[in-house]
Amino acid sequence: MAMDITQQTFITVHKNLSGLQSVEQFRSWLYRIATNCCHQESRRQKRKKMFSFSFWQRDSDNDKEISIDDRWVAEADVETERTEAAEYVLKALHQLPAEQRVVVIMKEYEGLKFREIAAALEVSENTVKSRMYYGLENMRKQLEKWKVTKDMIYF
């Protein structure tokens, strides 16, 4: 899947290269395209997910019911909660202003340093730090509104 997203990212870059306004913005522009491709793929995968709500199945040889282990059900509940929390985090991220969203993605998801982000976006490090602070603060407030707690978010 990562290879498909990478390929789609570079196809999109190639098709839209003429729309790039300045070479200095290429890195952040590329990150934006890659992020959008990831979100598109995530939405595509979400539509493909099929959940089975059947916790019993028949053993055709013995014609008896076989139950799924209760631990598996508990693990599935935890995984579902974790997935839902991750979806809320992404939803909160999408609600940020573009300037804040790009900084949060570059710092938290891409692992770039503040000075690298500042160079890529052609702004000061203090501007990057400010956008990061306000972006995370806005996400925190939104997650609180949705009652998503810190202990639910552990990816």
Sine and cosine of phi, psi and omega as CSV:
sin_phi,cos_phi,sin_psi,cos_psi,sin_omega,cos_omega
0.00,0.00,-0.66,0.75,0.01,-1.00
-0.87,0.49,-0.62,0.79,0.02,-1.00
-0.91,0.41,-0.63,0.78,0.03,-1.00
-0.90,0.44,-0.69,0.73,0.01,-1.00
-0.91,0.42,-0.67,0.74,0.03,-1.00
-0.88,0.48,-0.71,0.71,0.01,-1.00
-0.88,0.47,-0.72,0.70,0.01,-1.00
-0.89,0.46,-0.62,0.78,0.03,-1.00
-0.86,0.50,-0.75,0.66,-0.05,-1.00
-0.96,0.29,-0.47,0.88,0.12,-0.99
-0.91,0.41,-0.71,0.71,0.02,-1.00
-0.89,0.45,-0.67,0.75,0.05,-1.00
-0.86,0.50,-0.73,0.68,-0.03,-1.00
-0.88,0.48,-0.69,0.72,-0.02,-1.00
-0.92,0.39,-0.53,0.85,-0.12,-0.99
-0.94,-0.33,0.20,0.98,-0.05,-1.00
-0.85,0.53,-0.56,0.83,0.00,-1.00
-0.91,0.40,-0.35,0.94,0.00,-1.00
-0.99,0.11,-0.15,0.99,0.02,-1.00
-0.93,0.36,0.83,-0.56,-0.11,-0.99
-0.99,0.16,-0.57,0.82,0.05,-1.00
-0.54,-0.84,0.57,-0.82,-0.04,-1.00
-0.88,0.47,-0.52,0.85,-0.03,-1.00
-0.91,0.42,-0.40,0.92,-0.01,-1.00
-1.00,-0.03,0.07,1.00,-0.10,-1.00
-0.84,0.54,-0.72,0.70,-0.08,-1.00
-0.88,0.48,-0.75,0.66,-0.01,-1.00
-0.93,0.36,-0.56,0.83,0.06,-1.00
-0.89,0.46,-0.69,0.72,0.04,-1.00
-0.89,0.46,-0.69,0.72,0.04,-1.00
-0.87,0.50,-0.66,0.75,-0.01,-1.00
-0.89,0.46,-0.70,0.72,0.01,-1.00
-0.90,0.43,-0.70,0.71,0.00,-1.00
-0.88,0.47,-0.67,0.74,0.03,-1.00
-0.88,0.47,-0.71,0.71,0.02,-1.00
-0.89,0.46,-0.65,0.76,0.04,-1.00
-0.89,0.45,-0.63,0.78,0.04,-1.00
-0.90,0.44,-0.68,0.73,0.01,-1.00
-0.91,0.41,-0.63,0.78,0.04,-1.00
-0.88,0.47,-0.70,0.71,0.00,-1.00
-0.91,0.41,-0.63,0.78,0.03,-1.00
-0.88,0.48,-0.69,0.72,0.04,-1.00
-0.90,0.43,-0.64,0.77,0.02,-1.00
-0.89,0.46,-0.69,0.72,-0.01,-1.00
-0.91,0.40,-0.61,0.79,-0.01,-1.00
-0.88,0.48,-0.63,0.78,0.02,-1.00
-0.93,0.38,-0.47,0.88,-0.04,-1.00
-0.99,0.15,-0.36,0.93,-0.08,-1.00
-0.87,0.50,0.71,-0.71,0.07,-1.00
-0.83,-0.55,0.81,-0.58,0.03,-1.00
-0.96,-0.27,0.72,-0.70,0.06,-1.00
-0.99,-0.15,0.81,-0.58,0.02,-1.00
-0.99,-0.16,0.15,0.99,0.02,-1.00
-1.00,0.04,0.90,-0.43,0.02,-1.00
-0.98,-0.18,0.12,0.99,0.04,-1.00
-0.75,-0.67,0.58,-0.82,0.12,-0.99
-0.60,-0.80,0.44,-0.90,-0.04,-1.00
-1.00,0.00,0.68,-0.73,0.14,-0.99
-1.00,0.02,0.94,-0.34,-0.13,-0.99
-0.89,0.46,-0.49,0.87,-0.02,-1.00
-0.95,0.30,-0.68,0.73,-0.09,-1.00
-0.97,-0.24,-0.13,0.99,-0.01,-1.00
0.77,0.64,0.75,0.66,0.09,-1.00
-0.76,-0.65,0.36,-0.93,-0.02,-1.00
-0.99,0.12,0.63,-0.78,0.03,-1.00
-0.88,-0.48,0.85,-0.53,-0.02,-1.00
-1.00,-0.02,0.51,-0.86,0.09,-1.00
-0.99,0.16,0.66,-0.75,-0.04,-1.00
-0.80,0.61,0.72,-0.70,0.01,-1.00
-0.86,0.51,-0.52,0.85,0.03,-1.00
-0.90,0.44,-0.62,0.79,0.01,-1.00
-0.89,0.45,-0.67,0.74,0.01,-1.00
-0.89,0.45,-0.69,0.72,0.02,-1.00
-0.89,0.45,-0.67,0.74,0.04,-1.00
-0.90,0.44,-0.61,0.79,0.03,-1.00
-0.90,0.43,-0.62,0.78,0.05,-1.00
-0.89,0.45,-0.70,0.72,0.02,-1.00
-0.89,0.45,-0.69,0.72,0.01,-1.00
-0.90,0.44,-0.64,0.77,0.04,-1.00
-0.90,0.44,-0.69,0.72,0.03,-1.00
-0.88,0.47,-0.68,0.73,0.01,-1.00
-0.89,0.45,-0.68,0.74,0.01,-1.00
-0.90,0.43,-0.68,0.73,0.02,-1.00
-0.89,0.45,-0.66,0.75,0.02,-1.00
-0.89,0.45,-0.66,0.75,0.02,-1.00
-0.89,0.45,-0.62,0.79,0.04,-1.00
-0.91,0.42,-0.62,0.79,0.05,-1.00
-0.91,0.41,-0.64,0.77,0.03,-1.00
-0.88,0.48,-0.71,0.70,0.03,-1.00
-0.90,0.44,-0.63,0.78,0.02,-1.00
-0.90,0.44,-0.68,0.73,0.04,-1.00
-0.90,0.43,-0.63,0.77,0.03,-1.00
-0.88,0.48,-0.67,0.75,0.00,-1.00
-0.92,0.39,-0.37,0.93,-0.01,-1.00
-1.00,0.10,-0.15,0.99,0.03,-1.00
-0.94,0.33,0.46,-0.89,0.17,-0.99
-0.86,0.51,0.51,-0.86,-0.09,-1.00
-0.80,0.60,-0.67,0.75,-0.04,-1.00
-0.88,0.47,-0.67,0.75,0.02,-1.00
-0.95,0.32,-0.68,0.73,-0.03,-1.00
-0.86,0.50,-0.71,0.71,-0.02,-1.00
-0.88,0.48,-0.68,0.74,-0.01,-1.00
-0.91,0.42,-0.70,0.71,0.00,-1.00
-0.89,0.46,-0.68,0.73,0.00,-1.00
-0.90,0.44,-0.73,0.69,-0.04,-1.00
-0.91,0.42,-0.60,0.80,-0.03,-1.00
-0.99,0.17,-0.80,0.59,-0.13,-0.99
-0.99,0.13,-0.60,0.80,-0.06,-1.00
-1.00,-0.08,-0.59,0.81,-0.03,-1.00
-1.00,-0.08,-0.29,0.96,0.06,-1.00
0.96,0.27,0.39,0.92,0.00,-1.00
-0.97,0.22,0.42,-0.91,0.05,-1.00
-0.99,0.11,0.35,-0.93,-0.02,-1.00
-0.83,0.55,-0.66,0.75,-0.02,-1.00
-0.91,0.41,-0.57,0.83,0.04,-1.00
-0.93,0.38,-0.66,0.75,0.03,-1.00
-0.90,0.43,-0.69,0.72,0.00,-1.00
-0.86,0.51,-0.67,0.74,0.01,-1.00
-0.91,0.40,-0.67,0.75,-0.03,-1.00
-0.91,0.41,-0.60,0.80,-0.05,-1.00
-1.00,-0.09,-0.11,0.99,-0.02,-1.00
0.85,0.52,0.74,0.67,0.09,-1.00
-0.73,-0.69,0.16,-0.99,-0.01,-1.00
-0.96,0.26,0.35,-0.94,0.05,-1.00
-0.88,0.47,-0.61,0.79,0.01,-1.00
-0.90,0.44,-0.58,0.81,0.06,-1.00
-0.90,0.44,-0.68,0.73,0.02,-1.00
-0.88,0.47,-0.72,0.69,0.00,-1.00
-0.88,0.47,-0.65,0.76,0.02,-1.00
-0.90,0.44,-0.71,0.70,0.02,-1.00
-0.89,0.46,-0.62,0.79,0.02,-1.00
-0.90,0.44,-0.75,0.67,-0.02,-1.00
-0.86,0.52,-0.79,0.62,-0.04,-1.00
-0.92,0.38,-0.57,0.82,0.05,-1.00
-0.89,0.46,-0.75,0.66,0.01,-1.00
-0.92,0.40,-0.61,0.79,0.03,-1.00
-0.90,0.43,-0.68,0.73,0.04,-1.00
-0.90,0.43,-0.63,0.77,0.05,-1.00
-0.90,0.44,-0.69,0.72,0.00,-1.00
-0.86,0.52,-0.71,0.70,0.00,-1.00
-0.89,0.46,-0.68,0.73,-0.01,-1.00
-0.91,0.41,-0.67,0.74,0.02,-1.00
-0.90,0.43,-0.59,0.81,0.07,-1.00
-0.89,0.45,-0.64,0.77,0.04,-1.00
-0.87,0.50,-0.61,0.79,-0.01,-1.00
-1.00,0.08,0.03,1.00,0.01,-1.00
0.88,0.47,0.60,0.80,0.10,-1.00
-1.00,-0.08,0.87,-0.49,-0.06,-1.00
-0.99,-0.14,0.26,-0.96,-0.01,-1.00
-0.85,0.53,-0.67,0.75,-0.05,-1.00
-0.93,0.37,-0.26,0.97,0.07,-1.00
-0.99,0.15,-0.36,0.93,-0.09,-1.00
-0.97,-0.22,0.99,-0.11,0.10,-1.00
-0.53,-0.85,1.00,-0.04,-0.05,-1.00
-0.99,-0.11,0.00,0.00,0.00,0.00
